[in-house]
Amino acid sequence: MSVLIQILKGYLLRVLFQVLLGLSGVMLVMLSVLGSVGFFSAIGVKSTLIIMEVIPFLVLAVGVDNMCILVQAVKRQQSELPLEGRISNALVEVGPSITLASLSEVLAFAVGSFIPMPACRVFSMFAG
């Protein structure tokens, strides 16, 4: 009986950690959206309804995608390694591609902020 309890306890802890990891990733993405909206509102850039409806989902999709890539890379590492070693190896493996994808996204939205069409310019400013 105690062996079964220990197995269930270990399984529940793993599930709890995965849920907390997912929730913390979503919260981090939402905080970045709120920071962007707050910054541009503070400097006087007017926002539109489309910005409030689309940007959270756009940023959430990219953030969750990067998080899933990183988690899968950690799971592919050898289980004999300590946690720090697995995370380090995973970051070496997928870190450059995540960084390059994020930089290209920021660059695309930075270029979009110079478009003369006001709706596209403001959308690019808030999303970038």
Sequence and secondary structure as in RCSB ss.txt:
>XXXX:A:sequence
MSVLIQILKGYLLRVLFQVLLGLSGVMLVMLSVLGSVGFFSAIGVKSTLIIMEVIPFLVLAVGVDNMCILVQAVK
RQQSELPLEGRISNALVEVGPSITLASLSEVLAFAVGSFIPMPACRVFSMFAG
>XXXX:A:secstr
 HHHHHHHHHHHHHHHHHHHHHHHHHHHHHHHHHHHHHHHHHTT    HHHHHHHHHHHHHHHHHHHHHHHHHHH
TS TTS HHHHHHHHHHHHHHHHHHHHHHHHHHHHHHTT SSHHHHHHHHHH 
